[in-house]
Amino acid sequence: MPPVSKSLGQGTQSVLLTVEILEQLASSAGPVGISDLARQIGTSKSRIFRHLQTLVECGFISRNADGEYEAGSRLLTFCRAINERYDPVSIAEPILYGLKVKLGHTVIISRIVSTGIYVIKSISGDSSIVLAMRPGSVLPFDRSAQGLVALAFMPVSARKDDTEFARAYERFAQTSPEQLEVIRKQGWAAAQMREGLVGVAAPVFGRSGRLIATLGMLDTAAAMKPDSVQAKGEALVEAAEAVSQGLTAAGVTSI
């Protein structure tokens, strides 16, 4: 931030001083007295007093019984709104819910970690069998649709480390290299996680084109019939692209 100085216009000085007050209070570990606040900013108590009074009246900061100042309810509400706007789950959730309403399956968004596919958010589908996937669950790379998406779309550099991903890629590439090519070409993957349970997944890319998440659907084999899987995969690709666009627009580069 430009320093508050006389070279700036009076209005600009006032705005910058107000912002500096908010920054100091937001970053402090607790309430701050006016003397300490003035010293931290590098100005006089008399100069910031009027600004503090105005901010208290507006609810952006509060003053306790000891005369110390801290972030107020209005500033906290403002910060929460900003956080939700740029939170990856908040950005993706409406798209996930729309996909669940449209197709009726459990919808899952996950990120890729060294041990597998880490579930971030799951919205249960309409199946009579509850298929909730708890956040924090880790799906295997080579036995889940989201894992296969990671194997197909993660960069070559990820295969060189001594990780579960690298080992899973080596195993799968030796037995089914053509399947990875099919997944890359069509943009989605399908897999039977266990008897009677089928998943479909698509990649979520970041601004640079790097894979940052996977979007998946899960349901019983009866609900996920073979002749409908392609249409569901294509719907997932479309939804994953919408998530990618939302994250990119918000400046989110990772999940």
C-alpha positions in Angstrom: 0.0 0.0 0.0 1.3 3.5 -0.7 2.4 5.3 2.5 0.0 7.9 3.9 1.8 11.2 3.1 1.0 14.8 2.4 1.9 14.3 -1.2 -1.4 12.4 -1.6 -4.7 14.2 -1.8 -6.7 14.6 1.5 -9.4 12.2 0.4 -6.8 9.6 -0.7 -4.9 10.0 2.6 -8.1 9.4 4.5 -9.0 6.3 2.6 -5.5 4.8 2.9 -5.4 5.5 6.7 -8.8 3.8 7.1 -7.5 0.7 5.2 -4.4 0.6 7.3 -6.4 0.7 10.5 -8.5 -2.3 9.2 -5.4 -4.2 8.1 -3.8 -3.7 11.5 -6.9 -4.8 13.4 -7.5 -7.8 11.1 -4.0 -9.1 11.5 -3.6 -8.5 15.3 -3.9 -11.4 17.8 -6.4 -9.4 19.9 -7.8 -6.0 20.8 -5.4 -3.1 20.2 -5.3 0.2 22.1 -5.2 3.5 20.2 -1.6 4.2 21.3 -0.3 0.9 19.9 -2.4 1.3 16.8 -1.0 4.7 16.1 2.5 3.5 16.6 2.0 0.5 14.3 0.6 2.7 11.6 3.2 5.5 12.1 0.8 8.3 12.9 -0.7 10.2 15.9 -3.5 9.2 18.1 -5.4 12.4 17.3 -5.1 11.7 13.6 -6.7 8.2 13.7 -9.3 8.9 16.5 -11.9 10.3 14.1 -11.4 7.3 11.7 -11.8 4.9 14.6 -15.0 6.5 15.7 -16.5 6.4 12.2 -15.5 2.7 11.8 -17.1 1.9 15.2 -20.3 3.6 14.2 -20.4 1.7 10.9 -19.8 -1.6 12.7 -16.6 -2.4 10.9 -14.7 -2.3 14.2 -15.7 -2.5 17.9 -14.4 -0.8 21.1 -14.3 -2.8 24.3 -14.7 -1.6 27.9 -10.9 -1.0 28.1 -11.0 1.3 25.2 -9.3 -1.2 22.8 -10.3 -1.8 19.3 -10.8 -5.0 17.3 -12.6 -6.2 14.1 -16.4 -5.6 14.3 -19.3 -7.7 13.2 -19.7 -6.0 9.9 -16.1 -6.5 9.0 -16.3 -10.2 10.0 -19.5 -10.6 7.9 -17.7 -9.0 4.9 -14.7 -11.3 5.3 -16.9 -14.4 5.5 -18.7 -13.4 2.3 -15.4 -12.9 0.5 -14.1 -16.2 1.8 -17.2 -18.1 0.6 -17.0 -16.4 -2.8 -13.5 -17.6 -3.3 -13.8 -21.0 -1.5 -13.5 -23.8 -4.1 -16.3 -25.9 -2.5 -18.7 -22.9 -2.5 -17.9 -22.3 -6.1 -18.4 -25.9 -7.1 -21.3 -26.8 -4.9 -24.1 -25.3 -7.1 -22.8 -27.2 -10.1 -22.6 -30.4 -8.1 -26.1 -30.0 -6.8 -27.4 -29.3 -10.4 -25.8 -32.5 -11.6 -27.3 -34.4 -8.8 -30.8 -33.0 -9.5 -30.4 -33.7 -13.2 -29.1 -37.3 -13.0 -30.0 -38.4 -9.5 -26.6 -39.9 -8.7 -24.3 -39.2 -5.8 -21.9 -36.4 -6.9 -18.3 -36.0 -5.5 -15.6 -33.5 -5.9 -12.1 -34.5 -4.8 -8.5 -33.4 -5.0 -5.4 -35.5 -5.8 -3.1 -36.3 -2.9 0.0 -38.6 -2.8 -2.0 -41.5 -1.4 -5.1 -41.4 -3.5 -8.2 -39.3 -4.3 -9.2 -37.2 -1.3 -13.0 -36.5 -1.1 -13.7 -32.9 -0.4 -17.5 -32.7 -0.9 -20.2 -35.3 -1.6 -23.9 -34.8 -2.3 -25.9 -38.0 -1.9 -28.1 -39.1 -4.8 -31.6 -40.4 -5.1 -30.8 -44.1 -4.7 -32.7 -46.0 -2.0 -29.2 -47.3 -1.0 -27.4 -44.4 0.7 -24.2 -43.8 -1.1 -22.7 -41.0 1.0 -18.9 -40.5 0.5 -17.6 -38.9 3.6 -15.2 -35.9 3.2 -11.8 -37.1 4.0 -12.3 -40.5 2.4 -9.5 -41.6 0.1 -10.3 -43.5 -3.1 -7.6 -45.7 -4.8 -6.0 -44.5 -7.9 -6.4 -47.7 -10.0 -9.8 -48.9 -8.6 -12.0 -45.8 -8.9 -13.1 -43.7 -11.8 -11.7 -40.5 -10.2 -8.4 -42.4 -9.7 -8.3 -43.3 -13.3 -8.8 -39.7 -14.3 -5.8 -38.8 -12.2 -3.7 -41.5 -13.8 -4.7 -40.3 -17.2 -4.3 -36.5 -16.7 -1.7 -35.9 -14.1 1.6 -34.5 -15.5 4.4 -36.9 -16.4 6.5 -35.4 -13.6 4.2 -36.9 -11.0 5.0 -40.4 -12.2 8.7 -40.1 -11.3 8.3 -39.7 -7.6 8.3 -42.7 -5.2 4.6 -42.2 -4.3 1.5 -44.4 -4.4 0.4 -42.4 -7.5 3.6 -43.3 -9.4 3.3 -47.0 -8.4 -0.3 -47.1 -9.3 0.5 -45.6 -12.7 3.2 -48.1 -13.4 0.9 -51.0 -12.5 -1.9 -49.7 -14.6 0.2 -48.7 -17.6 1.7 -52.2 -17.8 -1.7 -53.9 -17.8 -4.1 -51.4 -19.5 -2.1 -48.6 -21.3 -4.8 -48.4 -24.0 -7.5 -47.6 -21.4 -5.6 -44.5 -20.3 -5.5 -43.3 -23.9 -9.2 -43.8 -24.2 -9.8 -41.8 -21.1 -7.6 -38.9 -22.3 -9.4 -39.0 -25.7 -13.0 -39.1 -24.4 -12.3 -36.9 -21.4 -13.9 -39.1 -18.7 -13.5 -42.5 -17.0 -15.8 -45.2 -15.7 -14.9 -47.9 -13.2 -16.6 -50.5 -11.0 -15.3 -49.8 -7.5 -16.7 -53.0 -6.1 -19.5 -55.5 -6.9 -22.6 -53.6 -7.8 -21.1 -50.1 -7.5 -20.1 -48.0 -10.5 -18.4 -44.6 -10.7 -17.9 -42.1 -13.6 -15.5 -39.2 -13.4 -14.0 -36.2 -15.3 -11.0 -33.9 -14.7 -11.2 -30.4 -13.4 -8.4 -28.3 -14.8 -6.9 -25.0 -13.4 -6.0 -21.9 -15.3 -2.6 -23.4 -16.5 -4.3 -26.5 -17.8 -3.0 -28.6 -14.8 -5.3 -31.1 -13.2 -6.4 -29.7 -9.8 -9.5 -31.9 -9.0 -11.8 -34.6 -10.1 -15.5 -34.6 -10.4 -17.3 -37.9 -10.1 -20.7 -39.6 -9.9 -21.4 -42.8 -8.0 -24.4 -45.2 -8.0 -25.5 -48.8 -8.1 -24.9 -50.8 -11.3 -28.6 -51.0 -11.7 -28.9 -47.2 -11.8 -25.7 -46.7 -13.8 -26.6 -48.9 -16.7 -23.9 -49.5 -19.3 -25.8 -48.0 -22.2 -26.2 -44.7 -20.2 -22.6 -44.3 -19.0 -21.4 -42.4 -22.1 -24.1 -39.8 -21.7 -23.3 -39.4 -18.0 -19.6 -39.1 -18.8 -20.3 -36.3 -21.2 -22.5 -34.6 -18.7 -19.7 -34.8 -16.2 -17.2 -33.3 -18.6 -19.6 -30.4 -19.2 -20.0 -29.9 -15.4 -16.3 -30.2 -14.8 -15.6 -27.5 -17.3 -18.1 -25.2 -15.6 -16.3 -25.9 -12.3 -13.0 -25.1 -13.9 -14.3 -21.8 -15.3 -15.7 -20.8 -11.9 -12.4 -21.5 -10.2 -10.4 -19.7 -12.8 -12.7 -16.7 -12.7 -12.2 -16.6 -8.9 -8.5 -16.9 -9.2 -8.4 -20.3 -7.5 -5.4 -22.2 -8.6 -5.6 -25.3 -6.4 -8.0 -27.2 -4.2 
